[in-house]
Amino acid sequence: GGAVFVLENQSKRSIPTWNDFLGLGLNIPGLVRLSDEVLNQFPTGPNKLAEGSLFQTSGGLYVINQQQKLHFPTWSYAQEYGTNISEIQNGPENLNSTYSGNSEISVLVQSTSGEKYIVNNRTKFKLSGAITQEWGLQNYPFQTLSNLILARVPYSSDFSRFFVYDNQIFYAQGGCKRHVLSYSTYQSL
């Protein structure tokens, strides 16, 4: 056949896309051609997906993060993270049990090096230590995402204490949002 497999844990796992092939660090000169007789000696396991791969089963839409799956609770969450619908692989259902993890992806995330971000409006904003303290977020669990997933979300700037919600300006203080009632209030803060 013309498929590419990885032999792993006494089974053959299909590499479903070119992006998965490259993402797994494979290369054409490293391939070994096996006859169907040899390959048929191995049971077929679930597909092998690369970091950042997207898949959908009856359980929902997932992304591979550090060899575990993260669930997107809604399509709008998936869009926040730069999901391209054409990159979503449909099934098979056994992918749910292949990759551990049942966490939902969060808007409070951190890089593998510990830089903290809030993801909002398809943009990631860096949270400084001071803002993390001022917003009262120091005790919140920040979900660690791979650099590959974070790279899909455009970076805007460091987050400040002011933000717009529902066409009104707010500021954060002590873990609460407070409405800025006027420009003079804004200037005094």
C-alpha positions as CSV (number, residue, x, y, z in Angstrom):
1,G,0.0,0.0,0.0
2,G,0.9,3.7,-0.1
3,A,0.3,4.5,3.6
4,V,2.9,5.7,6.1
5,F,2.8,4.0,9.5
6,V,4.8,4.2,12.8
7,L,5.4,0.9,14.5
8,E,4.7,1.5,18.2
9,N,3.7,-0.7,21.1
10,Q,3.4,-3.7,18.8
11,S,0.9,-2.1,16.5
12,K,1.0,0.0,13.3
13,R,-0.3,3.6,13.6
14,S,-1.2,5.5,10.5
15,I,0.2,9.0,9.9
16,P,-2.9,10.6,8.4
17,T,-1.6,13.9,7.0
18,W,1.6,15.4,5.6
19,N,1.5,18.0,8.5
20,D,1.4,15.1,11.0
21,F,4.4,13.5,9.1
22,L,6.4,16.6,9.4
23,G,5.2,17.5,12.9
24,L,6.4,14.1,14.2
25,G,9.9,14.8,12.8
26,L,9.7,12.2,10.1
27,N,11.5,12.5,6.8
28,I,11.3,10.6,3.5
29,P,14.9,9.3,3.6
30,G,14.2,7.8,7.0
31,L,11.3,5.6,5.7
32,V,11.6,1.9,5.5
33,R,9.5,0.1,2.9
34,L,7.8,-3.0,4.3
35,S,6.0,-5.6,2.3
36,D,2.3,-6.1,3.0
37,E,3.1,-9.6,4.4
38,V,5.3,-8.0,7.1
39,L,3.0,-5.1,7.8
40,N,0.0,-7.3,8.1
41,Q,1.7,-9.1,11.1
42,F,1.0,-6.0,13.2
43,P,-2.5,-5.0,14.4
44,T,-3.7,-1.6,13.3
45,G,-3.6,1.0,16.1
46,P,-5.1,4.5,16.2
47,N,-3.7,7.3,14.1
48,K,-0.5,9.0,15.3
49,L,-1.0,12.7,15.4
50,A,1.5,15.5,15.8
51,E,1.6,18.3,18.4
52,G,-1.1,20.8,17.6
53,S,-3.2,18.5,15.4
54,L,-6.9,18.9,15.6
55,F,-9.4,16.1,15.6
56,Q,-13.2,15.7,16.0
57,T,-15.1,12.7,17.3
58,S,-18.6,12.3,18.7
59,G,-17.0,13.6,22.0
60,G,-16.2,17.0,20.4
61,L,-13.3,18.9,19.0
62,Y,-9.8,18.4,20.4
63,V,-6.2,19.6,20.0
64,I,-3.1,17.6,20.8
65,N,-1.1,19.4,23.4
66,Q,2.0,17.8,24.8
67,Q,0.8,14.4,23.7
68,Q,-2.5,14.8,25.5
69,K,-5.9,16.0,24.2
70,L,-7.5,19.3,25.2
71,H,-11.2,19.8,24.5
72,F,-12.6,22.9,22.9
73,P,-16.0,23.5,24.7
74,T,-17.4,25.5,21.8
75,W,-16.5,26.4,18.2
76,S,-15.9,30.0,19.3
77,Y,-13.2,28.7,21.7
78,A,-11.6,26.9,18.8
79,Q,-11.6,30.1,16.8
80,E,-10.0,32.0,19.6
81,Y,-7.0,29.7,19.1
82,G,-6.7,30.2,15.4
83,T,-8.3,26.9,14.4
84,N,-8.5,26.3,10.7
85,I,-11.5,24.2,9.9
86,S,-9.7,22.6,7.0
87,E,-7.1,21.1,9.4
88,I,-9.6,19.2,11.5
89,Q,-9.4,15.5,11.1
90,N,-12.7,13.6,11.6
91,G,-12.3,10.5,13.8
92,P,-11.8,7.7,14.2
93,E,-13.6,7.4,17.5
94,N,-10.6,5.5,19.1
95,L,-8.6,8.7,19.1
96,N,-10.6,9.6,22.3
97,S,-9.0,6.7,24.2
98,T,-5.6,7.0,22.5
99,Y,-4.8,10.4,24.0
100,S,-5.2,11.0,27.7
101,G,-6.6,14.1,29.2
102,N,-10.1,15.5,29.4
103,S,-9.4,19.1,30.3
104,E,-11.1,21.9,28.4
105,I,-8.8,24.5,26.9
106,S,-8.7,27.7,29.0
107,V,-8.4,31.4,28.3
108,L,-5.8,31.6,31.1
109,V,-2.7,29.9,29.6
110,Q,1.0,29.9,30.0
111,S,3.9,28.9,27.7
112,T,6.1,26.0,28.6
113,S,8.6,28.6,29.9
114,G,6.0,30.0,32.2
115,E,4.9,33.3,30.4
116,K,1.3,33.9,31.3
117,Y,-1.3,35.0,28.8
118,I,-5.0,35.7,28.5
119,V,-6.6,34.7,25.1
120,N,-9.4,37.0,24.0
121,N,-10.8,38.0,20.7
122,R,-8.3,35.7,18.8
123,T,-5.4,37.5,20.4
124,K,-3.1,36.6,23.2
125,F,-2.1,39.3,25.7
126,K,0.9,38.8,28.0
127,L,0.1,39.1,31.7
128,S,2.9,40.7,33.7
129,G,3.5,39.6,37.3
130,A,2.1,42.9,38.4
131,I,-1.1,42.6,36.4
132,T,-1.4,38.9,37.6
133,Q,-1.3,40.2,41.2
134,E,-3.5,43.2,40.6
135,W,-6.1,41.1,38.9
136,G,-6.0,38.5,41.7
137,L,-5.0,35.7,39.3
138,Q,-1.9,34.5,41.1
139,N,-3.9,31.5,42.5
140,Y,-5.7,30.6,39.3
141,P,-4.5,27.5,37.4
142,F,-2.9,28.6,34.1
143,Q,-3.0,25.8,31.5
144,T,0.3,25.1,29.9
145,L,0.2,25.0,26.1
146,S,2.9,24.1,23.7
147,N,4.6,26.8,21.8
148,L,3.2,25.5,18.6
149,I,-0.4,26.0,19.8
150,L,0.4,29.4,21.3
151,A,2.1,30.5,18.0
152,R,-1.3,30.2,16.2
153,V,-2.7,33.0,18.3
154,P,-1.5,36.5,17.3
155,Y,0.2,38.5,20.1
156,S,-1.0,42.0,20.7
157,S,0.7,43.5,23.7
158,D,1.1,43.2,27.4
159,F,-2.3,43.4,29.1
160,S,-2.9,46.5,31.1
161,R,-5.3,46.9,34.0
162,F,-7.9,48.5,31.6
163,F,-10.1,46.5,29.2
164,V,-13.3,46.9,27.2
165,Y,-16.3,44.7,27.9
166,D,-19.7,45.2,26.4
167,N,-18.6,48.5,24.9
168,Q,-17.7,49.9,28.3
169,I,-14.3,50.5,29.9
170,F,-13.4,48.6,33.1
171,Y,-10.3,48.2,35.2
172,A,-9.2,45.3,37.3
173,Q,-8.5,45.6,41.0
174,G,-8.3,42.9,43.7
175,G,-9.7,40.3,41.3
176,C,-12.8,42.3,40.5
177,K,-13.8,44.3,37.4
178,R,-14.7,47.9,38.1
179,H,-16.5,50.2,35.7
180,V,-14.7,53.4,34.6
181,L,-17.5,55.9,34.7
182,S,-15.7,58.9,33.1
183,Y,-12.5,60.1,31.5
184,S,-11.6,62.0,34.6
185,T,-11.9,58.7,36.5
186,Y,-9.7,57.0,33.9
187,Q,-7.1,59.8,34.3
188,S,-7.1,59.5,38.1
189,L,-6.4,55.8,37.9
